[in-house]
Amino acid sequence: EVVFYGKDTREETLRPGTNRELKIEVPFGRSMTLEDAMQHPLLLAYDRNGTPMEHRNGAPLRLIVPGYYGIANVKWLTRIELRDRRYMGRYMARDYVTVRAEERDGALTHVETSVGRMNLKSIIARVTRRPTQGDKIPLRAYGAAWGDGTPIDRVEVQLNGGKWQKAQWDPSAQTSRYCWRFFWIDLGEVPAGKHTLVSRAIDAQGRIQPSAEDDEIALKKTYWEAYQQWPRTIVIEA
């Protein structure tokens, strides 16, 4: 594995309240396999948009790992190590860990995994109304989708529990591997009142952004990696 250490540390008490209690100084460290480190375009950042990075943002040197959750972007980087065994530091093995129940042989068992690669996600950010046609109001929705760098094939939008409709990509937005992809969709003419809409992203490998009712979300016991579909309720005035 490759381990990246930051300058910040904290005291941790192991086995508290026992005769084997141990207090240790724990550095902030995050790791990944050597294969992942070689496949991703890791950045060691020291400035941003041509100006020196501020201390609060990780200066003098910060790791940036595209396609991973922000916890991987170690601030105040001081050391990089190659190890021949699994790194089990606090921030890989005890903090920033997702706990999810999985069904095996008819029983549920809890599995813990370190927060790592981003999961596929999309969300509707804005809804606008277009010129009204009689008592019907044309709507257009805008949003964004992102993930771990796997190409996103499409985003679909559902209005009021109806049929999923394919959204359009914003042609003016960047389309590099790790950029957010912006989309829009005309939702047709709807009456005044309350409406619910939700998006889901689908990537090139066929993975579909899950709903809150799907097992991989419903059986998740921690709040890390909140990548479920996110319904939005809007109220349209006449």
N, C-alpha and C positions, 0 to 999 in steps of 0.2 A: 504494500500500500504506500501511497504518498500522503504524508501528514503535513498540514499547514498550521503553524502556531502563531497566535497573535500575542501582543505584549500584555494584554489585560489578563489578570488572574483573580481568583477568589478562593477563600478558604472553604473547604468541604469537610464535614465530619462523617466518617464512615462508622457503621455499627454504633450509632449514638446510644448512650445509656447502658452500655454493656462494659464488662471488664476488658473488652477488646477494642474499645473506642479509639479511633485514630483520626487526628486532624492533619490534613495535608493541604498544601497550596496547589491549586489546580489551574493550569494555563488554559486559555481558550484554544481549542484545537479541533480541526475538522479534517477528515480523511476521505480518500477515494481510491479505487483500485488504480494500479499503474496503467491498465488498459484504458480506463475512462479518462485519466489525466492526459494520455497521449492522443486520444480521439477528439477531445474538446479543445477549442481555441482559448486556453486559459490566458488571462491577462494579468500582468502585474502593473497596477495603475498608480501613477504618481501625480498626474494632473487631470483636469476635466475641462473639456472645451477650451484647451489652450491656456488655462490658468492653473496654478498650483492647487492641489487638493487641500481642503481644510482638514485640521486635525479631527474634528468631529466626524468627518467622512472617511477617516482611516489613514490620513497622512502620517508618515511620509510614504508608506507603501501599502497598497491594499490588493488583495486577490479578488479577481472577478471571474466567476465561473458561469458562462452563458448556459442556459437550459436547466440550471439548478435553482432551487429556492434560495432566497437571499441569505439564509444562515450560512451558506457555503462561502460567501464573499468575505473572507476573514479580514478584519481591520487591523491596522498597526502590525503588519506582518513582520515577524522577526526571524523565523526559521522554517526551513522546508526539510523534511526528513523522508528517506526511503526506508521502509521497514519490511521485514520478511514475515511478519505476523499481523494479525488483526489489531488495529488501534482501538482501545476500549476506554478512551477518555470520557469525562463527564458529558461533553456536548455531542458525543456520538452514541454513547451507550445508555445514558440516563436522562439527559435533557434533549429536546428536539427529537423525540421518539414517538412514532405513531403506533397506537395500540388498536388492533382491529380483531374482531371475532371472526373465525372461519369455521364452517361446518365440515367436520371430518367424521366419517362413519356414523352419521346421525347425531353427533354431539358437537357442541361449540367449544372451540379452544382459542385462546387469545394469543395473537402473534404480534411481536414488537419489531418494528423496522425503523432505521434511522431516516429522518427526512432527507431526501436527496434530490433526484430529478423532479422537475416540474411535471405535474399532471396536466392533461389536456383540459382547457377551460375556455369558456366564452361567457360574455355577459352583455345584456342590453343596457346601454348607458343613457340614451336619450330618445325621446319620442316627440316628433313634431307634427302639427296638423297643417294640412295644405288647404287651399281655398275650398270653402264648403260648397257642396253640391246639394241644394235643397236641404233636407233634414239629415243627410248623411255627411260624415266628416272623414275625408281621406287622411290616413295616417302614414307616416314614414318613421321607421325605427333605425337607430344607429347603435353600433356596439363594437367590441373588440374580441379577438380570440388569440390565445397563445399556448405554448407548451414547452416541451423539452428540446425542440429543434427538429422533431419529426415533421415533415411537411403536413400542413392542414389542408385536407381536401375540400371541405366545405363547412358552412354553418347553416343550420336550419332554424327557423323560427315558428313557434306555434302560438296562435291567438285563440284565447278562450277555449282551450282544450281541443281545438280542431285539428285539421291536417297540418303536418309539418311542411313548411314552404322553404325553398332554397333561397338564401340571401345572396346579395351581390358583393363582390370585393370592391373596395375603394381603389380605383386604378391609380390614384395619385400618391398612395401610401407606399412606403418602402416594403419590399418583399424578401429581404435577406432572411436567412435561416432562423435567427433568434428574435426577429422583430415581432412586435404585436401586429396582427393583421386586422384592419378595420373593415367593417361590413355595413351594409344598409339594406333595407327591404321596404318596399311599398306594401302596406298591410291591407289595402283596399279601403272601401268606404264602410264606416261603422256608425251606429247610432250613438247619441250622447249617452253618458253613463259610465259605469265602472267596467273595466276590461283587464284581463290578465294575459301577459305575454311572457314567453320564455325562449331562450336560445339553447342550442346544443351544438358543439363542435364535433366533427368527425375527421380523423386524420388519415393519412395515406395507408396506414396499416389496418384500417377498419375499426379502430377504437372509437367508441362513442362516449362523449361526456355523460356520466351517469346522473340520474335524478336522485333526489334525497331519499327516495324509497328503495333504490337499488341496494343490494346487500353490501357492496363495497363502501357505501356511505352510511347506510342505516346501522351497520354493525361496527362502525368506527367509533371508538370511545374517547378519542382526543380531538382537539380542535385544529391541530396542524393539518395542512393540506386540504383546505376547504374548497374543493373543486367541483362540487355538485352544480347541477343546473340551478339557476337563481331566478325564480319567477318574479316579475315586476307587475304591480297593480297600478293602473292609472285611472284617473277620472277625467272624462272628456265633457266639457260644458257645451251646451247647445249654442 
